[in-house]
Amino acid sequence: MNEIITFILYFLFFIGIHSALAAGYIKKRAERLLGDKFRFYRLLYTILSFFTIAPAFLTWATYSNSTQLVYSVPLWLYPFILLIRLLATGMLVYAALQTDILDFTGIRQIQGKNKNELITKGAYGMVRHPLYSGIIILLFTKTEMTQLDLTAIILISIYLIIGAYIEERRLLAVFGEEYRNYKKQVSMFIPLKWTGKLRSQI
C-alpha cells in the first residue's frame, strides 16, 4: 500500500507542476518577464515534465509486482488483446508521425518557427486525440493488472482526458470555426463517426 501512496504523491506532484506551467496566465507572465528568452519556455517545460514524471514511473516500474494482483487475462483472450494492442500501437505511431516533434518539444520555438497548424487527416481523421486514445487503450489492455498498475492507469487516464478537454478549449480559441467543424465530423476518443462513415461507404 505504501508503494501506491508513494506513486500517487509523485504523480500529484507532477500534475501540479505540469498543469501550473501550462496555464495561460503563467505563460503570459513568463513571456512578460523573459521577453525574447521566452522562446526557450516550451523546451524547459518539456525537460521539467520529464524529470517530474520520472519518480512516479520509476516507482510504478519497480514496485508494480510487489502489490496484489487484481486480475489476469485468461490465455484464450490473448489473441484478442494482442490485436487490440497492435491497432492501438498503430494509431499511436501514425499520430506521432503526423505530429511535429520539434514543435512539441519546443525546439522549433527556439528557432523562431512556431508551427500552428490544425491536423485533421490520417489518425486525426479517426479521433481528435489519437495519441491519448492509443495510450489509454495500451494501458488498460495489460494482461496482468496489479493494484499499483490499476491505480497508475486510472490516474494517468483521468489526467489525459482532462488534458484533452483543456487542449480543446485552447484549439477552439486558436482555430475557431475550423475546429468547431472538425469536432462535428470527428469523435473525441472512440472512432464512432469514422466507423459510421466507413459503413456508409461500403
N, CA and C atoms as a LAMMPS dump frame, in Angstrom:
ITEM: TIMESTEP
0
ITEM: NUMBER OF ATOMS
606
ITEM: BOX BOUNDS ff ff ff
-5.0000000000000000e+02 5.0000000000000000e+02
-5.0000000000000000e+02 5.0000000000000000e+02
-5.0000000000000000e+02 5.0000000000000000e+02
ITEM: ATOMS id mol type element x y z
1 1 1 N 0.818 -1.213 0
2 1 2 C 0 0 0
3 1 3 C 0.855 1.267 0
4 2 1 N 2.027 1.202 0.693
5 2 2 C 2.925 2.357 0.719
6 2 3 C 3.406 2.722 -0.683
7 3 1 N 3.604 1.694 -1.521
8 3 2 C 4.051 1.932 -2.893
9 3 3 C 2.988 2.7 -3.68
10 4 1 N 1.741 2.354 -3.44
11 4 2 C 0.638 3.024 -4.132
12 4 3 C 0.552 4.487 -3.699
13 5 1 N 0.66 4.728 -2.405
14 5 2 C 0.617 6.104 -1.891
15 5 3 C 1.793 6.903 -2.428
16 6 1 N 2.966 6.278 -2.456
17 6 2 C 4.161 6.95 -2.993
18 6 3 C 3.947 7.345 -4.445
19 7 1 N 3.406 6.409 -5.239
20 7 2 C 3.136 6.726 -6.636
21 7 3 C 2.155 7.884 -6.751
22 8 1 N 1.065 7.841 -5.994
23 8 2 C 0.039 8.893 -6.06
24 8 3 C 0.653 10.25 -5.733
25 9 1 N 1.477 10.309 -4.685
26 9 2 C 2.098 11.585 -4.291
27 9 3 C 3.034 12.103 -5.382
28 10 1 N 3.848 11.211 -5.941
29 10 2 C 4.745 11.617 -7.027
30 10 3 C 3.941 12.11 -8.235
31 11 1 N 2.865 11.388 -8.558
32 11 2 C 2.071 11.753 -9.726
33 11 3 C 1.343 13.077 -9.504
34 12 1 N 0.83 13.292 -8.31
35 12 2 C 0.169 14.564 -7.996
36 12 3 C 1.158 15.724 -8.05
37 13 1 N 2.398 15.467 -7.629
38 13 2 C 3.449 16.495 -7.73
39 13 3 C 3.679 16.856 -9.195
40 14 1 N 3.771 15.82 -10.044
41 14 2 C 3.935 16.058 -11.483
42 14 3 C 2.756 16.858 -12.036
43 15 1 N 1.528 16.465 -11.689
44 15 2 C 0.336 17.165 -12.174
45 15 3 C 0.372 18.632 -11.781
46 16 1 N 0.735 18.89 -10.518
47 16 2 C 0.781 20.276 -10.039
48 16 3 C 1.746 21.132 -10.843
49 17 1 N 2.969 20.64 -11.041
50 17 2 C 3.985 21.388 -11.794
51 17 3 C 3.589 21.511 -13.262
52 18 1 N 3.197 20.391 -13.857
53 18 2 C 2.863 20.345 -15.283
54 18 3 C 1.69 21.258 -15.606
55 19 1 N 0.642 21.2 -14.787
56 19 2 C -0.562 21.999 -15.03
57 19 3 C -0.308 23.48 -14.805
58 20 1 N 0.442 23.786 -13.749
59 20 2 C 0.723 25.188 -13.436
60 20 3 C 1.513 25.854 -14.564
61 21 1 N 2.547 25.173 -15.061
62 21 2 C 3.381 25.753 -16.108
63 21 3 C 2.666 25.824 -17.459
64 22 1 N 1.615 25.004 -17.616
65 22 2 C 0.847 25.028 -18.867
66 22 3 C -0.278 26.048 -18.837
67 23 1 N -0.576 26.59 -17.649
68 23 2 C -1.68 27.543 -17.501
69 23 3 C -1.395 28.822 -18.286
70 24 1 N -2.44 29.342 -18.911
71 24 2 C -2.289 30.526 -19.762
72 24 3 C -1.719 31.72 -19.03
73 25 1 N -2.205 31.995 -17.809
74 25 2 C -1.74 33.193 -17.098
75 25 3 C -0.278 33.077 -16.67
76 26 1 N 0.168 31.839 -16.367
77 26 2 C 1.581 31.622 -16.021
78 26 3 C 2.45 31.861 -17.252
79 27 1 N 2.009 31.351 -18.391
80 27 2 C 2.779 31.513 -19.629
81 27 3 C 2.847 32.984 -20.039
82 28 1 N 1.74 33.699 -19.874
83 28 2 C 1.745 35.125 -20.222
84 28 3 C 2.678 35.915 -19.306
85 29 1 N 2.654 35.565 -18.026
86 29 2 C 3.542 36.246 -17.086
87 29 3 C 5.004 35.937 -17.404
88 30 1 N 5.272 34.667 -17.73
89 30 2 C 6.63 34.263 -18.09
90 30 3 C 7.09 34.991 -19.346
91 31 1 N 6.17 35.176 -20.285
92 31 2 C 6.514 35.869 -21.528
93 31 3 C 6.897 37.314 -21.259
94 32 1 N 6.172 37.954 -20.335
95 32 2 C 6.494 39.351 -19.982
96 32 3 C 7.839 39.433 -19.278
97 33 1 N 8.104 38.475 -18.397
98 33 2 C 9.346 38.503 -17.623
99 33 3 C 10.57 38.121 -18.457
100 34 1 N 10.393 37.124 -19.327
101 34 2 C 11.535 36.585 -20.075
102 34 3 C 11.819 37.322 -21.377
103 35 1 N 10.796 37.972 -21.915
104 35 2 C 10.998 38.683 -23.181
105 35 3 C 11.388 37.743 -24.303
106 36 1 N 12.517 38.04 -24.961
107 36 2 C 12.969 37.229 -26.093
108 36 3 C 13.333 35.801 -25.677
109 37 1 N 13.733 35.62 -24.417
110 37 2 C 14.119 34.289 -23.931
111 37 3 C 12.908 33.365 -23.734
112 38 1 N 11.7 33.904 -23.888
113 38 2 C 10.502 33.072 -23.731
114 38 3 C 10.458 31.942 -24.763
115 39 1 N 11.195 32.094 -25.849
116 39 2 C 11.208 31.04 -26.862
117 39 3 C 11.782 29.731 -26.323
118 40 1 N 12.491 29.793 -25.165
119 40 2 C 13.024 28.581 -24.537
120 40 3 C 12.012 27.936 -23.584
121 41 1 N 10.88 28.598 -23.363
122 41 2 C 9.919 28.151 -22.34
123 41 3 C 9.419 26.732 -22.609
124 42 1 N 9.006 26.474 -23.856
125 42 2 C 8.437 25.162 -24.178
126 42 3 C 9.453 24.041 -23.99
127 43 1 N 10.704 24.272 -24.378
128 43 2 C 11.744 23.258 -24.216
129 43 3 C 12.002 22.982 -22.733
130 44 1 N 12.091 24.051 -21.926
131 44 2 C 12.302 23.879 -20.492
132 44 3 C 11.11 23.159 -19.855
133 45 1 N 9.924 23.475 -20.348
134 45 2 C 8.699 22.824 -19.876
135 45 3 C 8.753 21.318 -20.164
136 46 1 N 9.203 20.951 -21.346
137 46 2 C 9.32 19.544 -21.735
138 46 3 C 10.337 18.812 -20.859
139 47 1 N 11.49 19.437 -20.646
140 47 2 C 12.544 18.826 -19.827
141 47 3 C 12.074 18.66 -18.387
142 48 1 N 11.442 19.707 -17.855
143 48 2 C 10.96 19.653 -16.476
144 48 3 C 9.864 18.601 -16.318
145 49 1 N 9.008 18.466 -17.333
146 49 2 C 7.95 17.458 -17.297
147 49 3 C 8.543 16.059 -17.2
148 50 1 N 9.607 15.828 -17.968
149 50 2 C 10.264 14.519 -17.951
150 50 3 C 10.817 14.206 -16.563
151 51 1 N 11.486 15.165 -15.957
152 51 2 C 12.117 14.911 -14.664
153 51 3 C 11.099 14.824 -13.527
154 52 1 N 9.968 15.509 -13.645
155 52 2 C 8.967 15.437 -12.576
156 52 3 C 8.096 14.187 -12.676
157 53 1 N 7.936 13.63 -13.884
158 53 2 C 7.149 12.393 -14.027
159 53 3 C 8.008 11.156 -13.758
160 54 1 N 9.325 11.294 -13.883
161 54 2 C 10.229 10.144 -13.747
162 54 3 C 10.084 9.414 -12.406
163 55 1 N 10.032 10.106 -11.246
164 55 2 C 9.903 9.369 -9.973
165 55 3 C 8.643 8.51 -9.899
166 56 1 N 7.52 9.021 -10.445
167 56 2 C 6.27 8.247 -10.436
168 56 3 C 6.413 6.983 -11.277
169 57 1 N 6.985 7.105 -12.457
170 57 2 C 7.125 5.942 -13.336
171 57 3 C 8.165 4.953 -12.81
172 58 1 N 9.208 5.458 -12.164
173 58 2 C 10.201 4.557 -11.56
174 58 3 C 9.578 3.763 -10.414
175 59 1 N 8.738 4.432 -9.626
176 59 2 C 8.021 3.747 -8.546
177 59 3 C 7.106 2.676 -9.107
178 60 1 N 6.38 3.023 -10.166
179 60 2 C 5.462 2.078 -10.812
180 60 3 C 6.224 0.862 -11.357
181 61 1 N 7.303 1.12 -12.087
182 61 2 C 8.07 0.032 -12.699
183 61 3 C 8.735 -0.862 -11.647
184 62 1 N 9.177 -0.257 -10.552
185 62 2 C 9.921 -1.004 -9.537
186 62 3 C 9.008 -1.85 -8.648
187 63 1 N 7.853 -1.28 -8.27
188 63 2 C 7.031 -1.93 -7.243
189 63 3 C 5.718 -2.513 -7.757
190 64 1 N 5.483 -2.469 -9.054
191 64 2 C 4.225 -2.974 -9.606
192 64 3 C 3.928 -4.402 -9.155
193 65 1 N 4.9 -5.292 -9.297
194 65 2 C 4.675 -6.708 -8.989
195 65 3 C 4.671 -7.023 -7.496
196 66 1 N 5.015 -6.035 -6.679
197 66 2 C 5.004 -6.271 -5.231
198 66 3 C 3.633 -5.976 -4.627
199 67 1 N 2.702 -5.427 -5.418
200 67 2 C 1.348 -5.191 -4.93
201 67 3 C 0.435 -6.334 -5.398
202 68 1 N -0.721 -6.428 -4.771
203 68 2 C -1.621 -7.564 -5.015
204 68 3 C -2.143 -7.58 -6.444
205 69 1 N -2.258 -8.789 -6.997
206 69 2 C -2.798 -8.966 -8.343
207 69 3 C -4.311 -8.747 -8.319
208 70 1 N -4.795 -7.919 -9.228
209 70 2 C -6.23 -7.634 -9.333
210 70 3 C -6.881 -8.643 -10.273
211 71 1 N -6.285 -8.813 -11.44
212 71 2 C -6.791 -9.826 -12.375
213 71 3 C -5.695 -10.212 -13.357
214 72 1 N -5.897 -11.356 -13.982
215 72 2 C -5.015 -11.841 -15.043
216 72 3 C -5.897 -12.306 -16.197
217 73 1 N -5.627 -11.83 -17.393
218 73 2 C -6.438 -12.181 -18.562
219 73 3 C -6.221 -13.65 -18.902
220 74 1 N -7.291 -14.418 -19.1
221 74 2 C -7.121 -15.837 -19.478
222 74 3 C -6.425 -15.972 -20.825
223 75 1 N -5.735 -17.082 -20.991
224 75 2 C -4.922 -17.297 -22.191
225 75 3 C -5.73 -17.235 -23.486
226 76 1 N -6.974 -17.698 -23.443
227 76 2 C -7.766 -17.72 -24.674
228 76 3 C -8.094 -16.317 -25.188
229 77 1 N -7.969 -15.306 -24.299
230 77 2 C -8.233 -13.924 -24.72
231 77 3 C -6.985 -13.231 -25.275
232 78 1 N -5.825 -13.855 -25.136
233 78 2 C -4.572 -13.221 -25.554
234 78 3 C -4.58 -12.758 -27.017
235 79 1 N -5.047 -13.593 -27.977
236 79 2 C -5.05 -13.128 -29.375
237 79 3 C -5.895 -11.868 -29.58
238 80 1 N -7.044 -11.809 -28.907
239 80 2 C -7.92 -10.633 -28.996
240 80 3 C -7.239 -9.402 -28.407
241 81 1 N -6.62 -9.577 -27.235
242 81 2 C -5.901 -8.474 -26.583
243 81 3 C -4.734 -8.008 -27.458
244 82 1 N -4.019 -8.969 -28.041
245 82 2 C -2.884 -8.639 -28.907
246 82 3 C -3.342 -7.818 -30.116
247 83 1 N -4.459 -8.198 -30.698
248 83 2 C -4.993 -7.457 -31.849
249 83 3 C -5.331 -6.027 -31.461
250 84 1 N -5.994 -5.858 -30.329
251 84 2 C -6.354 -4.521 -29.854
252 84 3 C -5.094 -3.685 -29.616
253 85 1 N -4.097 -4.287 -28.985
254 85 2 C -2.851 -3.561 -28.701
255 85 3 C -2.102 -3.197 -29.975
256 86 1 N -2.127 -4.076 -30.958
257 86 2 C -1.477 -3.775 -32.24
258 86 3 C -2.174 -2.605 -32.939
259 87 1 N -3.509 -2.598 -32.916
260 87 2 C -4.265 -1.497 -33.523
261 87 3 C -3.999 -0.185 -32.794
262 88 1 N -3.966 -0.246 -31.47
263 88 2 C -3.697 0.955 -30.667
264 88 3 C -2.286 1.476 -30.922
265 89 1 N -1.325 0.55 -31.008
266 89 2 C 0.065 0.941 -31.285
267 89 3 C 0.168 1.558 -32.673
268 90 1 N -0.529 0.978 -33.646
269 90 2 C -0.527 1.527 -34.998
270 90 3 C -1.063 2.94 -35.039
271 91 1 N -2.184 3.165 -34.343
272 91 2 C -2.758 4.508 -34.296
273 91 3 C -1.826 5.486 -33.595
274 92 1 N -1.197 5.013 -32.522
275 92 2 C -0.265 5.855 -31.756
276 92 3 C 0.932 6.266 -32.605
277 93 1 N 1.518 5.308 -33.303
278 93 2 C 2.681 5.591 -34.159
279 93 3 C 2.278 6.502 -35.321
280 94 1 N 1.142 6.206 -35.937
281 94 2 C 0.632 7.013 -37.049
282 94 3 C 0.443 8.465 -36.61
283 95 1 N -0.177 8.653 -35.44
284 95 2 C -0.405 10.007 -34.921
285 95 3 C 0.911 10.708 -34.585
286 96 1 N 1.858 9.94 -34.014
287 96 2 C 3.157 10.524 -33.659
288 96 3 C 3.906 10.994 -34.899
289 97 1 N 3.8 10.221 -35.984
290 97 2 C 4.463 10.597 -37.236
291 97 3 C 3.842 11.853 -37.837
292 98 1 N 2.55 12.075 -37.569
293 98 2 C 1.885 13.277 -38.074
294 98 3 C 2.182 14.504 -37.22
295 99 1 N 2.636 14.253 -35.997
296 99 2 C 2.896 15.347 -35.06
297 99 3 C 4.278 15.929 -35.306
298 100 1 N 4.367 17.237 -35.228
299 100 2 C 5.657 17.905 -35.377
300 100 3 C 6.416 17.788 -34.056
301 101 1 N 7.361 16.836 -33.986
302 101 2 C 8.092 16.576 -32.747
303 101 3 C 8.909 17.793 -32.309
304 102 1 N 9.479 18.501 -33.286
305 102 2 C 10.273 19.691 -32.951
306 102 3 C 9.411 20.759 -32.298
307 103 1 N 8.186 20.907 -32.787
308 103 2 C 7.259 21.877 -32.203
309 103 3 C 6.793 21.403 -30.828
310 104 1 N 6.505 20.106 -30.716
311 104 2 C 6.011 19.533 -29.465
312 104 3 C 7.029 19.681 -28.336
313 105 1 N 8.306 19.453 -28.645
314 105 2 C 9.344 19.516 -27.611
315 105 3 C 9.806 20.94 -27.315
316 106 1 N 9.554 21.865 -28.251
317 106 2 C 9.948 23.252 -28.029
318 106 3 C 11.166 23.688 -28.803
319 107 1 N 11.735 22.789 -29.608
320 107 2 C 12.942 23.133 -30.369
321 107 3 C 12.616 24.122 -31.479
322 108 1 N 11.475 23.93 -32.135
323 108 2 C 11.092 24.832 -33.221
324 108 3 C 10.859 26.264 -32.714
325 109 1 N 10.353 26.381 -31.475
326 109 2 C 10.11 27.708 -30.91
327 109 3 C 11.419 28.461 -30.68
328 110 1 N 12.468 27.714 -30.318
329 110 2 C 13.784 28.336 -30.127
330 110 3 C 14.272 28.932 -31.441
331 111 1 N 13.96 28.24 -32.531
332 111 2 C 14.364 28.703 -33.86
333 111 3 C 13.476 29.833 -34.378
334 112 1 N 12.444 30.175 -33.593
335 112 2 C 11.535 31.241 -34.006
336 112 3 C 10.601 30.812 -35.116
337 113 1 N 10.307 29.5 -35.187
338 113 2 C 9.445 28.973 -36.25
339 113 3 C 8.265 28.216 -35.655
340 114 1 N 7.563 28.853 -34.728
341 114 2 C 6.429 28.203 -34.073
342 114 3 C 5.37 27.812 -35.099
343 115 1 N 5.088 26.516 -35.179
344 115 2 C 4.156 25.994 -36.164
345 115 3 C 2.762 25.904 -35.55
346 116 1 N 1.772 26.495 -36.214
347 116 2 C 0.412 26.493 -35.689
348 116 3 C -0.517 25.962 -36.764
349 117 1 N -0.678 24.644 -36.789
350 117 2 C -1.441 24.009 -37.847
351 117 3 C -2.397 22.987 -37.26
352 118 1 N -3.636 22.983 -37.74
353 118 2 C -4.631 22.025 -37.281
354 118 3 C -4.575 20.783 -38.165
355 119 1 N -4.241 19.644 -37.564
356 119 2 C -4.172 18.378 -38.305
357 119 3 C -5.524 17.684 -38.206
358 120 1 N -6.119 17.383 -39.358
359 120 2 C -7.457 16.767 -39.36
360 120 3 C -7.51 15.477 -40.181
361 121 1 N -6.392 15.073 -40.737
362 121 2 C -6.365 13.873 -41.589
363 121 3 C -5.624 12.738 -40.885
364 122 1 N -5.583 11.582 -41.548
365 122 2 C -4.846 10.438 -41.008
366 122 3 C -5.442 9.959 -39.694
367 123 1 N -4.583 9.766 -38.682
368 123 2 C -5.051 9.319 -37.365
369 123 3 C -5.998 10.337 -36.753
370 124 1 N -5.756 11.624 -37.059
371 124 2 C -6.603 12.694 -36.525
372 124 3 C -7.938 12.79 -37.263
373 125 1 N -8.077 12.025 -38.328
374 125 2 C -9.357 11.915 -39.01
375 125 3 C -10.217 10.815 -38.41
376 126 1 N -9.598 9.957 -37.589
377 126 2 C -10.334 8.885 -36.909
378 126 3 C -10.851 9.352 -35.549
379 127 1 N -9.969 9.95 -34.778
380 127 2 C -10.36 10.539 -33.493
381 127 3 C -9.584 11.841 -33.307
382 128 1 N -10.108 12.718 -32.477
383 128 2 C -9.454 14.016 -32.291
384 128 3 C -8.192 13.917 -31.429
385 129 1 N -8.102 12.858 -30.631
386 129 2 C -6.94 12.7 -29.745
387 129 3 C -6.366 11.284 -29.873
388 130 1 N -5.807 10.963 -31.032
389 130 2 C -5.316 9.592 -31.246
390 130 3 C -4.161 9.195 -30.331
391 131 1 N -3.327 10.144 -29.95
392 131 2 C -2.223 9.825 -29.044
393 131 3 C -2.772 9.399 -27.686
394 132 1 N -3.708 10.173 -27.155
395 132 2 C -4.297 9.851 -25.857
396 132 3 C -5.084 8.542 -25.929
397 133 1 N -5.85 8.372 -27.011
398 133 2 C -6.635 7.141 -27.174
399 133 3 C -5.729 5.918 -27.21
400 134 1 N -4.657 5.997 -27.984
401 134 2 C -3.723 4.88 -28.089
402 134 3 C -3.089 4.531 -26.758
403 135 1 N -2.675 5.557 -26.027
404 135 2 C -2.041 5.334 -24.719
405 135 3 C -3.02 4.677 -23.746
406 136 1 N -4.244 5.2 -23.676
407 136 2 C -5.239 4.669 -22.737
408 136 3 C -5.574 3.213 -23.064
409 137 1 N -5.729 2.91 -24.35
410 137 2 C -6.024 1.523 -24.748
411 137 3 C -4.876 0.595 -24.356
412 138 1 N -3.648 1.006 -24.623
413 138 2 C -2.488 0.175 -24.268
414 138 3 C -2.393 -0.033 -22.757
415 139 1 N -2.717 0.998 -21.997
416 139 2 C -2.661 0.881 -20.54
417 139 3 C -3.685 -0.125 -20.015
418 140 1 N -4.908 -0.035 -20.527
419 140 2 C -5.984 -0.872 -19.999
420 140 3 C -5.995 -2.291 -20.562
421 141 1 N -5.134 -2.567 -21.521
422 141 2 C -5.1 -3.926 -22.085
423 141 3 C -3.891 -4.728 -21.599
424 142 1 N -3.354 -4.352 -20.45
425 142 2 C -2.324 -5.182 -19.816
426 142 3 C -2.927 -6.547 -19.495
427 143 1 N -2.185 -7.591 -19.722
428 143 2 C -2.725 -8.938 -19.484
429 143 3 C -2.745 -9.292 -17.998
430 144 1 N -1.902 -8.614 -17.221
431 144 2 C -1.944 -8.77 -15.763
432 144 3 C -2.012 -7.395 -15.124
433 145 1 N -2.919 -7.242 -14.157
434 145 2 C -3.126 -5.937 -13.54
435 145 3 C -2.989 -6.061 -12.022
436 146 1 N -1.989 -5.37 -11.471
437 146 2 C -1.836 -5.327 -10.018
438 146 3 C -2.527 -4.064 -9.488
439 147 1 N -2.587 -3.948 -8.182
440 147 2 C -3.224 -2.777 -7.577
441 147 3 C -2.501 -1.49 -7.971
442 148 1 N -1.174 -1.54 -8.002
443 148 2 C -0.413 -0.353 -8.397
444 148 3 C -0.631 -0.044 -9.877
445 149 1 N -0.672 -1.085 -10.714
446 149 2 C -0.962 -0.89 -12.138
447 149 3 C -2.295 -0.161 -12.313
448 150 1 N -3.323 -0.684 -11.651
449 150 2 C -4.671 -0.129 -11.806
450 150 3 C -4.73 1.311 -11.311
451 151 1 N -4.083 1.584 -10.187
452 151 2 C -4.042 2.953 -9.654
453 151 3 C -3.376 3.902 -10.646
454 152 1 N -2.213 3.491 -11.147
455 152 2 C -1.464 4.324 -12.091
456 152 3 C -2.259 4.552 -13.363
457 153 1 N -2.851 3.491 -13.894
458 153 2 C -3.568 3.589 -15.164
459 153 3 C -4.797 4.484 -15.041
460 154 1 N -5.522 4.364 -13.94
461 154 2 C -6.702 5.21 -13.736
462 154 3 C -6.302 6.677 -13.621
463 155 1 N -5.267 6.961 -12.829
464 155 2 C -4.821 8.35 -12.656
465 155 3 C -4.312 8.951 -13.964
466 156 1 N -3.508 8.192 -14.691
467 156 2 C -2.967 8.678 -15.964
468 156 3 C -4.098 8.927 -16.961
469 157 1 N -5.058 8.005 -17.027
470 157 2 C -6.169 8.141 -17.972
471 157 3 C -7.03 9.35 -17.647
472 158 1 N -7.324 9.552 -16.373
473 158 2 C -8.108 10.726 -15.967
474 158 3 C -7.375 12.003 -16.355
475 159 1 N -6.071 12.024 -16.113
476 159 2 C -5.293 13.227 -16.431
477 159 3 C -5.26 13.486 -17.94
478 160 1 N -5.137 12.431 -18.731
479 160 2 C -5.133 12.595 -20.186
480 160 3 C -6.487 13.095 -20.69
481 161 1 N -7.565 12.582 -20.127
482 161 2 C -8.9 13.002 -20.551
483 161 3 C -9.146 14.469 -20.187
484 162 1 N -8.782 14.84 -18.96
485 162 2 C -8.92 16.249 -18.557
486 162 3 C -8.043 17.123 -19.437
487 163 1 N -6.823 16.656 -19.706
488 163 2 C -5.909 17.411 -20.573
489 163 3 C -6.468 17.604 -21.966
490 164 1 N -7.167 16.584 -22.477
491 164 2 C -7.768 16.68 -23.81
492 164 3 C -8.838 17.769 -23.851
493 165 1 N -9.662 17.835 -22.812
494 165 2 C -10.709 18.868 -22.764
495 165 3 C -10.102 20.271 -22.669
496 166 1 N -9.036 20.398 -21.877
497 166 2 C -8.349 21.697 -21.764
498 166 3 C -7.715 22.077 -23.099
499 167 1 N -7.106 21.095 -23.751
500 167 2 C -6.477 21.331 -25.058
501 167 3 C -7.517 21.764 -26.096
502 168 1 N -8.703 21.182 -26.022
503 168 2 C -9.751 21.541 -26.986
504 168 3 C -10.206 22.99 -26.798
505 169 1 N -10.24 23.45 -25.571
506 169 2 C -10.584 24.859 -25.327
507 169 3 C -9.552 25.784 -25.97
508 170 1 N -8.28 25.39 -25.856
509 170 2 C -7.214 26.2 -26.469
510 170 3 C -7.322 26.175 -27.993
511 171 1 N -7.592 24.998 -28.555
512 171 2 C -7.706 24.868 -30.006
513 171 3 C -8.912 25.646 -30.543
514 172 1 N -9.998 25.668 -29.777
515 172 2 C -11.16 26.471 -30.178
516 172 3 C -10.815 27.952 -30.202
517 173 1 N -10.021 28.388 -29.209
518 173 2 C -9.615 29.796 -29.153
519 173 3 C -8.705 30.157 -30.319
520 174 1 N -7.869 29.197 -30.744
521 174 2 C -6.905 29.464 -31.815
522 174 3 C -7.543 29.332 -33.196
523 175 1 N -8.303 28.251 -33.418
524 175 2 C -8.794 27.932 -34.767
525 175 3 C -10.274 28.24 -34.982
526 176 1 N -11.003 28.52 -33.906
527 176 2 C -12.385 28.961 -34.031
528 176 3 C -13.296 28.006 -34.788
529 177 1 N -13.959 28.539 -35.829
530 177 2 C -14.962 27.778 -36.572
531 177 3 C -14.379 26.539 -37.24
532 178 1 N -13.115 26.603 -37.646
533 178 2 C -12.466 25.441 -38.262
534 178 3 C -12.446 24.264 -37.292
535 179 1 N -12.147 24.547 -36.026
536 179 2 C -12.108 23.467 -35.046
537 179 3 C -13.511 22.999 -34.665
538 180 1 N -14.479 23.911 -34.633
539 180 2 C -15.868 23.518 -34.363
540 180 3 C -16.369 22.538 -35.425
541 181 1 N -16.07 22.807 -36.676
542 181 2 C -16.472 21.905 -37.761
543 181 3 C -15.77 20.553 -37.64
544 182 1 N -14.508 20.6 -37.253
545 182 2 C -13.726 19.367 -37.06
546 182 3 C -14.347 18.51 -35.949
547 183 1 N -14.771 19.16 -34.866
548 183 2 C -15.399 18.451 -33.749
549 183 3 C -16.694 17.767 -34.177
550 184 1 N -17.428 18.412 -35.071
551 184 2 C -18.693 17.84 -35.543
552 184 3 C -18.464 16.586 -36.394
553 185 1 N -17.322 16.54 -37.057
554 185 2 C -17.058 15.456 -38.008
555 185 3 C -16.275 14.281 -37.41
556 186 1 N -15.525 14.544 -36.328
557 186 2 C -14.621 13.522 -35.771
558 186 3 C -14.879 13.351 -34.273
559 187 1 N -14.997 12.094 -33.838
560 187 2 C -15.214 11.789 -32.417
561 187 3 C -13.975 12.102 -31.594
562 188 1 N -14.164 12.226 -30.284
563 188 2 C -13.071 12.645 -29.415
564 188 3 C -12.048 11.538 -29.169
565 189 1 N -12.506 10.386 -28.649
566 189 2 C -11.598 9.288 -28.311
567 189 3 C -11.93 7.985 -29.026
568 190 1 N -13.206 7.697 -29.203
569 190 2 C -13.648 6.442 -29.819
570 190 3 C -14.122 6.75 -31.242
571 191 1 N -13.588 6.076 -32.26
572 191 2 C -13.865 6.454 -33.664
573 191 3 C -15.267 6.076 -34.158
574 192 1 N -16.288 6.52 -33.437
575 192 2 C -17.662 6.177 -33.803
576 192 3 C -18.073 6.824 -35.125
577 193 1 N -17.773 8.114 -35.28
578 193 2 C -18.147 8.82 -36.513
579 193 3 C -17.344 8.299 -37.702
580 194 1 N -16.102 7.949 -37.463
581 194 2 C -15.24 7.425 -38.528
582 194 3 C -15.742 6.074 -39.02
583 195 1 N -16.094 5.183 -38.074
584 195 2 C -16.627 3.873 -38.471
585 195 3 C -17.991 4.017 -39.143
586 196 1 N -18.758 5.026 -38.704
587 196 2 C -20.04 5.29 -39.352
588 196 3 C -19.869 5.687 -40.822
589 197 1 N -18.84 6.502 -41.079
590 197 2 C -18.539 6.902 -42.457
591 197 3 C -18.107 5.693 -43.284
592 198 1 N -17.296 4.821 -42.673
593 198 2 C -16.851 3.616 -43.387
594 198 3 C -18.028 2.727 -43.763
595 199 1 N -18.963 2.553 -42.826
596 199 2 C -20.134 1.708 -43.078
597 199 3 C -20.987 2.284 -44.222
598 200 1 N -21.104 3.617 -44.241
599 200 2 C -21.923 4.264 -45.266
600 200 3 C -21.291 4.153 -46.661
601 201 1 N -19.934 3.998 -46.685
602 201 2 C -19.236 3.899 -47.977
603 201 3 C -19.214 2.482 -48.515
604 202 1 N -19.505 1.496 -47.632
605 202 2 C -19.483 0.086 -48.075
606 202 3 C -20.797 -0.276 -48.763
